[in-house]
Amino acid sequence: MATVGEGVNGTSATAKSEKIPAIAHPLAEEPAEVAANINYHAKYSPHFSPFKFEPEQAYYASAESVRDRLVQQWNETYLQFHKVDPKQTYYLSMEYLQGRALTNAIGNLNIQDAYADALNKLGHDLEEVVEQEKDAALGNGGLGRLASCFLDSMATLNLPAWGYGLRYKYGLFKQLITKEGQKEIAEDWLEKFSPWEVVRHDVVFPVRFFGRVEVYPNGSRKWVEGEVFQALAYDVPIPGYKTKNTISLRLWEAKASSGDFNLFQFNDGQYESAAQLHSQAQQICAVLYPGDATESGKLLRLKQQFFLCSASLQDIIQRFKERKNGKDTWQWSEFPSKVAVQLNDTHPTLAIPELMRLLLDDEGLGWDEAWDVTTRTIAYTNHTVLPEALEKWSQAVMWKLLPRHMEIIDEIDKRFLEMIRVTRPDLESKLPNMRILDNNPQKPVVRMANLCVVSAHTVNGVAQLHSDILKAELFADYVSVWPSKLQNKTNGITPRRWLRFCNPELSNIITKWLKTEQWVTNLDLLVGLRQFADNADLQEEWASAKMASKQRLAQYILRVTGVSIDPNSLFDIQVKRIHEYKRQLMNILGAIYRYLKEVSPDERKNTTPRTIMIGGKAFATYTNAKRIVKLVNDVGDVVNTDPEVNSYLKVVFVPNYNVSVAELLIPGSELSQHISTAGMEASGTSNMKFSLNGCLIIGTLDGANVEIREEIGEENFFLFGATADQVPKLRQDRENGLFKPDPRFEEAKKFIRSGAFGSYDYNPLLDSLEGNSGYGRGDYFLVGHDFPSYMDAQESVDAAYKDRKKWLKMSILSTAGSGKFSSDRTISQYAKEIWNIEECRVPSS
């Protein structure tokens, strides 16, 4: 391997780069011109001291070279949208989990070979240069990754659309694993700078907090005083796959103006007071989901949500007003025929009262007209049935921070109550649960999900089972009022990042056997692999592609954890946010029972060697989730150093799980665990990524697992556990003392309590599985109930893995059945059935 600063052939990269001319070729496609353009940026867009051209410098210069082309395509896309003036979609999300942009951009632009060759000429290796990029810390889990997959599909389908989010400086956190367990430190993705974003100094909007409402003699109202911050736009280009269309993810940063800096106080030595507003502005976009256990934490979260909504809507309205297109007049009633706003979960709910405020107070519309515009513009995606995730904000906090919005929400609530009383008197008894304001004197709150359902023209769930639960349970009363308001839009993933780019060996095999690369934008074509599932040649090629990915993953695991894993063992992976309902605890209890069995030499002879990998972040204040992380690491420490067992079983915690780590784990996986309590996971999208990459799933009938199993064939899915409709009765039975634990379950818990995994006190974690009811007890997530069927399903996995031909056939059929789960399909459905927008393609020159 070449040392830092040396090229791929051992020659100094700095010396090699000196032989390449530094000439601007913004639209270069030939490797020599690409190399010249990269060198141009190294010399004339410098961010480092001269005379060095190490991998880091090569990355930034390459990124800026790619950005040249993206800027050109961006400008052409904006121009086309301006000319055609189509209806556009604006997607509001608190999270975007983008992953690395360089591989994605050169892949979508179809210039990866040119860049690989060009970097070679400059003495670098593309893989090494790509590694220099840090994942953008703009999201945490499935919600943010879904939003990023959706943007990729919007661009690829040439749809007129924008993403809106916040430019978090430190993200959620970077996860370190220490002897004490998970440790959180700030993400450093902006420590240097991001070469992908373009600051738009001309796009700045004021956003107000606190203050009071002034009432004028004519009855109109205005929100005045308080604190005002500036929202400054940063745009990140999102290129479509093999199309000129390049759309924008617009991220807002909070700033205070120079006038807010008190020079007198500063010169008087009162430095903190002098810069108080500047410091408060920095807090708004410092961290994703700041802890909200304190009053100030709650205020900050609410500030973030409103900041996103207010800046984005002001921007959308300004764009609408500027698009006269030769017309002297336009009507506000036309707004919903030009603008679709999608709320990704309840975080951007404040877009509803903010759009009303802007229309009522700034634009002078009457209530009925403003309400008509708002309700025809806004749609809402629900992502959860978990009560704690359905946001409820304290009315007192809302009145303090957003007094005008609380007046508007109060009015929406009153009018909704009146409408129900007049049109549906039969529902009057249901109103306490249906209304937006919960006026419980102990804790009066605003129910954000209710506000969304009452105000949006369309509400959708994200998997068939989830949408059915919303219709039958959570939002059943609203469905009886608005029968067509609730829809299903099963989530999807982009096949570009999640197969074509992250798994090149498998992609090439698929293209070879299907005799086309069209599957990359038409994933349904994968069904053509079914006819070859028994073909010995395909199975051999498939196995070699999987082995290449497993070896790559094994090298990565060794590098980041120091644990050596065997690529010939079954790679069994569960990666997702650590949460009790996702039941990583069941996985590790199963691993403990497996370890106990394999201590016996007789059992070892028949065993299927397995490497169990678990990864994900536990929220900083979620104590039980952090205990689970600690337990996985403690079990790994014991199992991996036990010479009797460690050639049959390894347990590895993969630290700091993010998109780039997923791009290694998913192609290298053979079994993936999606084992949430049925009825609790809205969809899940990692299950789709694993399935697409030929990984088999062990899982419950939850979220999108239901549809994945239908598509790939139930014989290719390892099913276990209670179904969603059985869960309430099982909880009731537990409360009534009818639960009889499986001996394997008891044995695993007993082994933890014996101190076998160290001196850490796991009793509080195990107590959550004990007792029949009570807060933090009673096994609410049914780990104990589902454990025996889980262990039986794991035995079926072991048996299937021993039959190599059978396993490879199942793997091929898993990929072949994944066509439905493309985000291109999901976004086409949103475009037609919710947003009513159409393709607006940039013409090829």
C-alpha atoms as one frame of an Amber mdcrd trajectory, in Angstrom:
protein
   0.000   0.000   0.000   1.367   3.432  -0.903   2.176   5.676   2.047   0.436
   9.026   2.565   1.491  11.463  -0.102   2.609   8.627  -2.366   0.688   7.651
  -5.439  -0.665   4.252  -6.363   2.669   3.315  -7.927   4.737   4.559  -5.009
   5.669   7.803  -6.827   4.917  10.941  -4.838   1.410  12.161  -5.698   2.682
  15.717  -5.341   5.335  15.021  -7.977   2.800  13.351 -10.275   0.328  16.211
  -9.951   3.061  18.694 -10.953   3.270  16.980 -14.347  -0.458  17.508 -15.019
  -1.452  20.991 -16.258  -3.732  22.996 -13.943  -6.430  24.014 -16.425 -10.117
  24.662 -15.751 -12.307  22.118 -17.571 -15.601  22.421 -15.696 -17.475  19.946
 -17.920 -14.584  17.533 -18.522 -15.337  13.879 -19.295 -11.965  12.624 -20.565
  -9.593  11.469 -17.775  -6.786  13.830 -18.886  -9.107  16.864 -18.793 -10.665
  15.717 -15.501  -7.145  15.428 -14.012  -6.331  18.936 -15.269  -9.555  20.290
 -13.699  -8.838  18.576 -10.357  -5.336  20.059 -10.460  -6.795  23.465 -11.312
  -8.884  23.352  -8.119  -5.911  22.149  -6.077  -3.951  25.214  -7.268  -6.606
  27.936  -7.659  -9.313  27.021  -5.136  -6.805  26.268  -2.403  -7.847  25.332
   1.122  -4.460  24.029   2.262  -0.845  25.111   2.177   0.729  24.681  -1.280
   3.215  21.916  -2.252   1.112  19.091  -0.823  -1.248  16.813  -2.699  -2.169
  14.120  -0.220  -5.463  12.149  -0.247  -7.313  14.835   1.720  -6.310  17.606
  -0.713  -7.149  15.280  -3.608 -10.640  14.728  -2.156 -11.467  18.439  -1.810
 -10.084  19.247  -5.280 -12.019  16.320  -6.808 -15.235  17.353  -5.059 -14.902
  20.917  -6.356 -14.173  19.593  -9.820 -17.400  17.505  -9.742 -19.248  20.490
  -8.323 -18.387  22.517 -11.442 -20.524  20.184 -13.516 -23.265  20.070 -10.884
 -23.464  23.884 -10.782 -23.872  23.945 -14.565 -26.676  21.325 -14.380 -28.248
  23.109 -11.403 -28.438  26.372 -13.329 -29.965  24.627 -16.341 -32.519  22.917
 -14.069 -33.537  26.190 -12.379 -33.821  27.858 -15.785 -36.035  25.041 -17.071
 -38.291  25.228 -14.010 -38.498  29.011 -14.416 -39.412  28.706 -18.106 -42.011
  25.961 -17.759 -43.387  27.198 -14.409 -44.621  23.783 -13.249 -46.199  22.954
  -9.907 -43.325  22.165  -7.513 -43.012  20.036  -4.396 -41.251  21.283  -1.270
 -40.228  18.495   1.108 -39.774  19.640   4.727 -37.745  17.340   6.974 -35.762
  17.806  10.182 -33.368  15.083   9.005 -31.438  14.161   5.859 -28.963  11.308
   6.114 -27.113  11.914   2.863 -24.002   9.775   3.164 -20.921  10.577   1.116
 -21.612  12.776  -1.892 -18.550  12.091  -4.083 -19.261   8.441  -5.021 -22.950
   9.239  -5.446 -22.319  12.269  -7.680 -19.795  10.639 -10.012 -22.026   7.564
 -10.143 -25.189   9.496 -11.004 -23.249  11.594 -13.544 -21.793   8.363 -14.996
 -18.201   9.620 -14.774 -16.769   7.294 -12.106 -14.318   5.634 -14.519 -13.045
   9.004 -15.742 -12.455  10.125 -12.138 -10.744   6.847 -11.206  -8.378   7.225
 -14.190  -7.798  10.934 -13.561  -6.893  10.372  -9.915  -4.564   7.586 -11.004
  -2.755  10.038 -13.249  -2.461  12.331 -10.215  -0.960   9.519  -8.133  -4.071
   8.615  -6.130  -6.524   5.798  -5.805 -10.258   6.682  -6.044 -11.174   4.380
  -3.109  -8.636   6.089  -0.846  -9.749   9.583  -1.909 -13.432   8.745  -1.330
 -12.559   7.641   2.231 -11.529  11.221   3.075 -15.144  12.424   2.945 -17.054
  12.661   6.212 -20.760  11.806   6.220 -22.891  14.952   6.470 -24.289  14.941
  10.028 -27.779  16.082   9.085 -29.812  13.121  10.319 -29.889  10.067  12.542
 -32.036   7.173  11.369 -34.553   5.905   8.859 -36.483   9.183   8.697 -33.444
  11.089   7.412 -32.244   8.330   5.101 -35.718   8.059   3.571 -35.721  11.811
   2.875 -32.356  11.479   1.088 -33.517   8.482  -0.982 -36.599  10.503  -1.930
 -34.499  13.455  -3.139 -32.388  11.092  -5.282 -35.579   9.719  -6.862 -37.124
  13.173  -7.382 -34.010  14.246  -9.310 -33.780  10.964 -11.260 -37.472  11.188
 -12.223 -36.924  14.821 -13.339 -39.550  16.118 -10.925 -39.651  19.810  -9.985
 -38.883  19.558  -6.270 -36.838  20.956  -3.384 -35.757  19.549  -0.056 -35.659
  21.855   2.985 -33.750  21.158   6.199 -31.414  22.622   8.819 -27.625  22.859
   8.582 -26.657  21.184  11.882 -23.095  21.928  12.864 -22.557  18.957  15.180
 -25.254  16.501  14.074 -26.693  14.084  16.633 -23.324  12.804  17.934 -20.384
  10.650  16.990 -20.527   7.372  18.910 -17.419   6.117  20.697 -17.398   2.771
  22.509 -15.440   2.736  25.771 -15.260   0.339  28.726 -18.209   2.281  30.183
 -20.284   1.777  27.019 -21.450   4.402  24.519 -19.853   7.830  24.737 -21.212
  10.754  22.703 -18.946  13.397  21.188 -19.811  16.124  18.692 -19.695  15.261
  14.976 -16.897  17.079  13.134 -18.229  17.030   9.553 -17.976  20.839   9.248
 -14.685  21.147  11.137 -12.977  22.006   7.827 -15.838  22.713   5.403 -18.210
  20.932   3.055 -17.234  21.331  -0.615 -20.779  20.436  -1.732 -22.712  23.348
  -0.282 -23.125  26.761  -1.892 -24.044  29.609   0.431 -26.748  31.850  -1.089
 -26.006  35.230   0.431 -29.019  36.704  -1.346 -31.472  34.247   0.253 -32.016
  35.467   3.808 -35.269  35.638   5.781 -36.111  36.977   9.242 -37.478  34.487
  11.788 -39.064  35.802  14.981 -39.461  34.218  18.432 -41.298  35.363  21.595
 -42.782  38.886  21.348 -46.495  39.701  21.452 -49.531  40.086  19.196 -50.677
  43.607  18.327 -54.361  44.060  17.427 -55.321  46.919  15.081 -58.629  48.846
  14.987 -59.728  47.018  11.808 -59.361  43.663  13.645 -56.159  42.621  11.883
 -53.300  41.304  13.996 -49.533  41.329  13.794 -46.766  39.540  15.675 -44.216
  42.108  16.907 -41.115  42.526  19.103 -39.319  39.504  20.582 -36.082  38.192
  19.066 -35.433  38.129  15.334 -32.786  35.914  13.734 -31.761  35.633  10.103
 -32.125  32.360   8.172 -29.348  32.070   5.587 -29.652  29.480   2.784 -27.004
  26.895   1.913 -27.799  24.779  -1.152 -26.549  21.242  -1.732 -26.907  19.864
  -5.287 -28.796  16.568  -5.732 -28.041  15.084  -9.176 -30.387  12.617 -10.859
 -29.072   9.367 -12.338 -28.008   9.790 -16.000 -30.157  12.906 -16.405 -29.297
  16.595 -16.499 -31.779  17.420 -13.745 -30.060  18.485 -10.530 -32.291  19.691
  -7.711 -31.548  21.375  -4.386 -31.465  20.469  -0.759 -31.723  23.910   0.863
 -30.373  23.996   4.416 -30.948  26.940   6.738 -28.375  28.383   9.096 -29.336
  30.799  11.894 -27.426  34.082  12.127 -27.680  37.271  14.116 -26.888  40.555
  12.345 -23.996  42.878  13.166 -26.557  45.265  14.687 -27.282  42.627  17.314
 -23.700  42.817  18.578 -23.566  45.360  21.444 -20.256  47.157  20.974 -20.759
  49.322  24.063 -21.203  46.263  26.322 -18.230  44.530  24.708 -15.925  47.486
  25.328 -17.228  47.580  28.872 -15.914  44.045  29.367 -19.374  42.393  29.208
 -18.327  40.034  26.424 -20.999  37.332  26.882 -23.863  39.851  27.114 -22.579
  41.776  24.107 -22.791  38.706  21.860 -25.842  37.105  23.471 -28.025  37.013
  20.331 -25.124  35.685  18.244 -24.648  32.895  20.756 -28.391  32.096  20.738
 -28.415  32.042  16.936 -25.614  29.470  16.939 -27.575  27.246  19.318 -30.501
  26.889  16.878 -28.559  24.821  14.336 -25.886  23.396  16.650 -27.296  19.917
  17.314 -29.951  17.589  15.896 -32.610  16.797  18.537 -31.092  18.594  21.542
 -32.026  16.930  24.850 -35.503  18.132  25.871 -35.585  17.082  29.527 -35.253
  20.774  30.558 -37.484  23.762  29.784 -34.648  25.372  27.792 -34.171  22.113
  25.827 -37.857  22.060  24.905 -37.707  25.697  23.800 -34.656  25.017  21.647
 -36.304  22.045  19.893 -39.406  24.084  19.203 -37.225  26.945  17.928 -35.517
  24.555  15.501 -38.813  23.278  14.163 -40.260  26.747  13.702 -37.031  28.068
  12.181 -37.197  25.390   9.462 -40.898  26.031   8.763 -40.795  29.825   8.743
 -37.685  30.225   6.576 -38.873  27.583   4.100 -42.382  29.025   3.716 -41.107
  32.579   3.293 -38.819  31.250   0.553 -41.650  29.307  -1.124 -43.984  32.333
  -1.036 -41.288  34.627  -2.440 -40.675  32.185  -5.311 -44.425  32.023  -5.991
 -44.703  35.819  -6.121 -41.689  36.164  -8.425 -43.028  33.672 -10.975 -45.358
  36.012 -12.808 -44.134  34.653 -16.170 -45.455  37.630 -18.097 -48.694  37.794
 -16.104 -49.446  41.087 -14.373 -51.732  39.576 -11.779 -52.067  36.350  -9.912
 -54.447  35.095  -7.286 -53.634  33.465  -3.963 -56.175  30.791  -4.896 -53.595
  29.648  -7.513 -50.983  28.938  -4.823 -51.961  25.258  -4.265 -51.847  24.632
  -8.028 -48.179  25.724  -8.014 -47.007  24.577  -4.573 -47.147  21.223  -2.762
 -45.668  21.102   0.755 -44.953  17.686   2.279 -44.376  17.410   6.033 -42.018
  14.519   6.794 -43.379  13.460  10.221 -44.741  15.907  12.815 -41.527  17.946
  13.248 -42.515  20.501  10.546 -46.169  20.767  11.736 -45.680  24.468  12.512
 -45.712  25.037   8.750 -49.532  24.928   9.078 -50.043  27.899  11.459 -47.046
  29.709   9.901 -48.552  29.542   6.385 -51.837  30.777   7.875 -50.021  33.643
   9.656 -48.154  34.723   6.532 -51.378  34.696   4.492 -53.533  36.390   7.153
 -51.142  38.959   8.620 -48.648  39.686   5.826 -50.774  39.119   2.733 -54.116
  40.325   4.132 -56.247  37.282   3.261 -59.414  36.486   5.210 -59.573  33.338
   7.359 -61.614  31.230   4.934 -59.395  32.017   1.953 -56.175  31.461   3.927
 -57.515  28.160   5.312 -58.530  27.001   1.822 -55.023  27.765   0.476 -53.300
  26.109   3.445 -55.348  22.905   3.431 -54.969  22.447  -0.332 -51.177  22.976
  -0.091 -50.063  20.820   2.832 -49.818  17.022   3.072 -48.489  14.983   6.009
 -46.563  11.703   6.286 -47.013   9.824   9.559 -44.024   7.683  10.562 -45.059
   6.172  13.868 -47.791   4.751  16.036 -45.595   5.008  19.162 -47.332   7.397
  21.566 -44.043   8.956  22.765 -43.080   9.817  19.186 -46.385  11.562  18.369
 -45.294  15.033  19.385 -47.226  16.926  22.012 -46.021  20.422  22.895 -46.807
  22.247  26.122 -49.341  25.001  25.450 -47.490  27.258  27.902 -44.209  26.843
  25.987 -46.000  27.497  22.681 -47.767  30.633  23.959 -44.417  31.936  25.186
 -42.400  31.249  22.032 -45.067  31.594  19.303 -48.004  33.652  20.618 -49.534
  34.396  17.200 -49.352  30.747  16.156 -51.121  29.644  19.309 -53.967  32.055
  18.505 -54.215  30.466  15.044 -54.041  26.888  16.383 -56.718  27.770  18.942
 -58.947  29.062  16.129 -58.344  25.951  13.963 -59.293  23.800  16.972 -62.495
  25.804  17.662 -63.597  25.640  14.026 -62.873  21.910  13.851 -64.967  21.280
  16.995 -67.809  23.330  15.550 -67.650  21.522  12.191 -67.867  18.100  13.898
 -70.738  19.178  16.154 -72.714  20.421  13.153 -71.923  17.705  10.603 -71.190
  14.650  12.788 -72.981  14.916  16.140 -72.446  11.135  16.527 -68.727  11.851
  17.037 -69.204  14.399  19.831 -68.090  11.889  22.486 -64.864  11.309  20.532
 -63.942  15.006  20.386 -61.723  15.047  23.492 -59.320  12.688  21.639 -59.814
  14.149  18.161 -59.312  17.829  18.946 -55.940  19.569  18.555 -55.734  21.128
  22.019 -55.652  18.795  24.985 -56.717  21.112  27.813 -55.970  18.667  30.637
 -55.404  21.100  33.545 -52.382  19.095  34.782 -50.609  19.252  31.434 -52.290
  21.204  28.608 -50.643  20.320  25.274 -50.945  20.816  21.518 -51.227  17.475
  19.688 -49.171  17.963  16.565 -50.358  14.810  14.753 -53.996  15.879  15.240
 -53.179  19.341  13.877 -51.652  17.692  10.804 -54.588  15.362  10.187 -57.167
  18.137  10.598 -55.263  20.561   8.322 -53.632  18.459   5.584 -55.422  17.453
   2.371 -53.730  14.027   2.460 -52.223  11.917   5.243 -50.166   8.847   4.430
 -48.612   5.935   6.270 -45.380   4.354   5.024 -46.182   0.622   4.723 -49.449
  -1.226   4.112 -49.644  -2.639   7.655 -48.800   0.744   9.177 -51.417   2.582
   7.073 -54.022  -0.056   7.976 -53.267   0.476  11.691 -53.576   4.267  11.226
 -56.971   3.837   9.524 -58.310   1.241  11.949 -56.916   2.631  15.200 -54.884
   5.832  15.552 -56.843   8.011  13.077 -60.019   5.908  12.745 -62.382   8.728
  13.800 -60.892  11.152  11.260 -61.272   8.517   8.527 -65.001   8.419   9.240
 -65.086  12.212   8.628 -62.722  12.246   5.611 -62.809   8.717   4.099 -60.355
   9.495   1.273 -57.826  11.562   3.262 -55.703   8.594   4.405 -53.446   6.843
   1.892 -50.594   4.342   1.965 -47.223   5.030   0.351 -44.922   2.100   1.080
 -41.398   3.437   1.546 -38.601   2.697  -0.884 -34.837   3.082  -1.231 -32.691
   4.349  -4.078 -31.232   1.417  -6.068 -28.315   3.661  -7.081 -26.674   4.103
  -3.684 -27.988   0.862  -2.186 -26.953  -1.588  -4.892 -25.398  -0.082  -8.008
 -22.684   1.913  -6.208 -22.212   0.090  -2.875 -22.179  -3.425  -4.355 -20.450
  -3.204  -7.774 -19.677  -6.940  -8.021 -23.307  -7.975  -7.550 -24.526  -5.129
  -9.796 -22.326  -6.300 -12.657 -23.617  -9.867 -12.298 -27.241  -8.652 -12.349
 -26.571  -6.558 -15.468 -24.842  -9.515 -17.154 -27.697 -11.981 -16.500 -30.507
  -9.526 -17.266 -28.562  -8.306 -20.354 -29.442  -4.707 -19.470 -28.555  -1.992
 -16.966 -32.079  -0.573 -17.131 -32.856  -2.168 -13.743 -31.012   0.735 -12.070
 -33.981   2.996 -12.888 -36.609   0.276 -13.332 -36.116  -2.031 -10.387 -39.066
  -4.251 -11.354 -36.768  -5.774 -13.991 -34.998  -7.689 -11.175 -37.850 -10.201
 -11.357 -36.049 -11.533 -14.459 -33.468 -13.137 -12.137 -36.074 -15.654 -10.936
 -35.702 -17.822 -14.041 -31.968 -18.249 -13.264 -32.268 -18.878  -9.498 -31.320
 -22.570  -9.874 -28.595 -21.933 -12.448 -25.260 -23.261 -11.092 -23.205 -20.649
 -12.987 -25.222 -17.740 -11.595 -25.042 -19.247  -8.097 -21.229 -19.477  -8.311
 -20.911 -15.868  -9.529 -23.377 -14.744  -6.845 -21.370 -16.537  -4.136 -18.090
 -14.960  -5.296 -19.645 -11.457  -5.291 -20.959 -12.029  -1.753 -17.535 -13.306
  -0.641 -15.804 -10.177  -2.027 -18.188  -8.000   0.018 -17.716 -10.159   3.142
 -13.924  -9.888   2.881 -14.156  -6.100   2.512 -16.403  -5.979   5.580 -14.067
  -8.257   7.589 -11.149  -5.877   6.872 -13.252  -2.920   8.031 -14.330  -4.694
  11.264 -10.704  -5.562  12.041  -9.665  -1.951  11.451 -12.319  -0.303  13.635
 -12.816  -2.887  16.410  -9.650  -4.998  16.376 -11.811  -8.154  16.131 -10.853
 -10.657  13.441 -13.928 -12.299  11.862 -14.110 -15.271   9.509 -15.636 -14.543
   6.071 -16.642 -18.207   5.850 -18.981 -17.864   8.850 -22.596 -16.732   8.465
 -22.637 -12.914   8.670 -25.698 -11.996  10.763 -26.328  -8.246  11.057 -28.752
  -5.959  12.902 -28.123  -2.259  12.364 -30.586   0.464  13.282 -31.284   2.986
  16.024 -31.043   1.248  19.424 -34.575   1.160  20.837 -36.407  -1.323  23.042
 -39.137  -1.884  20.425 -36.512  -2.794  17.797 -35.431  -5.523  20.251 -31.655
  -5.614  19.939 -32.029  -7.095  23.431 -33.691 -10.203  21.959 -30.817 -10.565
  19.494 -28.134 -10.427  22.200 -30.083 -12.778  24.503 -30.210 -15.218  21.577
 -26.452 -14.819  21.092 -25.898 -15.531  24.809 -27.981 -18.702  24.613 -26.036
 -19.781  21.503 -22.783 -19.192  23.417 -24.003 -21.276  26.340 -24.837 -24.151
  23.984 -21.559 -23.970  22.115 -19.528 -24.303  25.264 -20.378 -28.029  24.904
 -18.074 -29.853  22.422 -20.957 -32.024  21.096 -23.005 -28.964  20.165 -19.990
 -27.321  18.480 -19.596 -30.207  16.021 -23.037 -29.544  14.506 -23.052 -25.782
  14.751 -23.170 -23.285  11.875 -20.314 -20.813  12.543 -21.781 -17.344  12.881
 -20.605 -13.748  13.256 -23.277 -11.573  14.892 -22.878  -7.831  14.260 -25.022
  -5.177  15.934 -24.718  -1.444  15.318 -26.663   1.746  15.979 -26.769   4.808
  18.196 -28.699   4.949  21.463 -30.149   8.401  22.146 -27.979  10.150  24.752
 -30.683  10.186  27.451 -32.228   6.758  26.690 -30.773   4.751  29.596 -32.048
   1.286  28.694 -30.900   1.633  25.082 -27.415   2.541  26.343 -27.466  -0.502
  28.639 -28.158  -2.675  25.584 -25.123  -1.193  23.787 -23.000  -1.937  26.851
 -24.305  -5.515  27.057 -23.528  -6.250  23.388 -19.956  -5.038  23.911 -19.530
  -6.981  27.158 -20.825 -10.190  25.554 -18.459  -9.645  22.619 -15.482  -9.212
  24.964 -16.184 -12.608  26.558 -17.209 -14.617  23.476 -14.494 -13.308  21.161
 -11.699 -14.183  23.611 -13.001 -17.649  24.484 -10.673 -20.019  22.570 -13.163
 -22.912  22.859 -15.916 -21.022  21.066 -14.521 -18.097  19.081 -13.967 -20.044
  15.869 -17.722 -20.846  15.893 -19.193 -17.612  17.244 -18.184 -13.946  17.322
 -20.243 -11.001  18.613 -19.237  -7.547  17.359 -20.654  -4.101  18.099 -20.044
  -1.887  15.049 -19.389   1.662  16.340 -20.744   4.934  14.951 -23.198   3.403
  12.478 -23.873   5.769   9.570 -24.544   5.631   5.816 -20.931   4.927   4.844
 -20.737   2.063   7.346 -24.063   0.720   6.032 -22.608   0.698   2.503 -20.071
  -1.885   3.744 -22.308  -3.861   6.090 -25.309  -4.362   3.813 -23.514  -5.900
   0.788 -21.536  -8.162   3.169 -24.553  -9.448   5.089 -26.198 -12.859   4.664
 -28.835 -12.751   7.404 -30.393  -9.559   8.663 -32.536  -9.125  11.764 -35.729
  -7.019  11.580 -37.317  -8.208  14.777 -39.400  -5.316  16.163 -42.581  -6.047
  18.117 -45.322  -6.401  15.487 -47.297  -3.209  14.898 -44.567  -0.893  16.201
 -42.216  -0.280  13.241 -43.974   1.964  10.727 -41.991   0.593   7.803 -38.271
   0.182   8.175 -36.121   0.739   5.089 -32.919  -1.085   6.031 -34.900  -4.324
   5.553 -35.349  -3.278   1.901 -31.627  -2.534   1.480 -30.600  -5.914   2.882
 -33.151  -7.792   0.796 -32.068  -5.976  -2.378 -28.479  -7.106  -1.741 -29.443
 -10.784  -1.527 -29.512 -10.947   2.261 -32.152 -13.124   3.919 -34.340 -11.681
   6.652 -35.310 -13.090  10.015 -38.208 -10.985  11.180 -41.683 -10.408  12.539
 -44.777  -9.462  10.526 -44.092  -5.773  11.123 -43.779  -2.691   8.924 -42.549
  -3.376   5.404 -41.465  -6.915   6.397 -45.041  -7.940   5.542 -44.734  -6.717
   1.950 -41.115  -7.887   1.530 -42.194 -11.411   2.509 -45.079 -11.262   0.006
 -42.765 -10.107  -2.787 -39.819 -12.477  -2.256 -41.887 -15.524  -1.245 -42.614
 -16.647   2.313 -40.311 -19.662   1.892 -37.393 -17.199   1.565 -38.149 -15.356
   4.823 -37.497 -16.613   8.382 -40.681 -15.611  10.181 -41.377 -15.688  13.925
 -43.290 -13.875  16.639 -46.735 -12.577  17.505 -48.747 -10.654  14.915 -49.862
  -7.048  15.436 -53.470  -8.041  16.202 -52.313 -10.510  18.913 -50.124  -7.994
  20.784 -52.806  -6.229  22.909 -54.200  -9.564  24.216 -50.691 -10.876  24.972
 -49.975  -7.754  27.033 -53.258  -8.244  28.845 -52.433 -11.919  29.500 -49.082
 -10.842  30.896 -50.779  -8.399  33.264 -53.029 -11.235  34.393 -49.996 -13.377
  35.275 -50.537 -15.903  32.475 -47.035 -15.659  30.934 -44.899 -18.815  31.153
 -41.267 -18.070  30.216 -39.296 -20.361  27.923 -36.389 -22.124  29.725 -33.918
 -20.782  27.107 -35.045 -17.213  27.894 -34.595 -17.776  31.625 -31.186 -19.380
  31.115 -29.839 -16.432  29.094 -31.026 -13.898  31.705 -29.639 -15.991  34.537
 -26.238 -16.131  32.822 -26.112 -12.308  32.605 -27.045 -12.042  36.293 -24.264
 -14.490  37.190 -21.721 -11.782  36.382 -20.335 -13.763  33.419 -20.068 -10.543
  31.408 -18.432  -8.389  34.057 -19.439  -6.407  37.099 -21.812  -3.925  35.396
 -25.272  -4.010  37.000 -27.663  -5.277  34.307 -30.537  -5.783  36.758 -32.450
  -2.625  35.688 -32.314  -3.803  32.038 -33.404  -7.351  32.893 -36.072  -5.988
  35.249 -37.789  -4.444  32.200 -38.441  -8.043  31.086 -39.724  -9.119  34.520
 -42.997  -8.750  36.414 -46.429  -8.593  34.818 -46.989  -4.836  34.568 -45.823
  -1.472  35.812 -43.642   1.287  34.371 -40.370  -0.139  33.023 -41.499  -3.698
  33.827 -43.810  -6.314  32.370 -41.875  -6.803  29.100 -44.014  -4.337  27.131
 -42.226  -5.249  23.891 -42.890  -9.008  24.293 -39.265 -10.159  24.121 -40.115
 -13.097  26.408 -43.185 -14.123  24.430 -41.438 -14.074  21.046 -38.120 -15.547
  22.234 -38.935 -19.258  21.745 -40.199 -18.791  18.173 -37.179 -16.548  17.507
 -34.778 -19.268  18.645 -36.629 -21.871  16.559 -36.379 -19.606  13.501 -32.638
 -19.241  14.167 -32.316 -23.044  14.078 -34.014 -22.995  10.657 -31.440 -20.392
   9.567 -28.568 -22.655  10.669 -30.014 -25.613   8.786 -30.677 -23.602   5.600
 -27.150 -22.132   5.595 -25.627 -25.623   5.553 -27.354 -26.314   2.223 -25.262
 -23.965   0.064 -27.315 -24.326  -3.137 -30.573 -23.733  -1.289 -29.199 -20.650
   0.476 -27.845 -19.144  -2.763 -31.184 -19.712  -4.484 -33.001 -17.983  -1.589
 -30.496 -15.121  -1.798 -31.054 -14.669  -5.562 -34.851 -14.775  -5.074 -34.547
 -12.144  -2.340 -32.929  -9.700  -4.782 -35.318 -10.759  -7.574 -38.330  -9.882
  -5.402 -37.105  -6.465  -4.285 -38.307  -4.450  -7.291 -41.287  -2.942  -5.475
 -39.038  -1.307  -2.889 -37.487   1.340  -5.112 -37.963   4.931  -3.956 -38.601
   5.705  -7.654 -41.891   3.782  -7.324 -42.741   5.511  -4.028 -42.012   8.992
  -5.380 -43.959   8.353  -8.619 -46.953   7.522  -6.417 -46.515  10.665  -4.276
 -46.206  12.761  -7.459 -49.412  11.383  -9.000 -51.589  10.718  -5.960 -50.639
  13.442  -3.453 -48.659  16.279  -5.049 -50.147  16.333  -8.546 -46.794  17.264
 -10.126 -45.280  16.110 -13.417 -41.853  15.574 -14.926 -40.007  18.759 -15.955
 -36.946  17.440 -17.752 -33.952  19.577 -18.712 -33.593  19.023 -22.467 -30.369
  17.404 -23.707 -28.384  19.943 -25.628
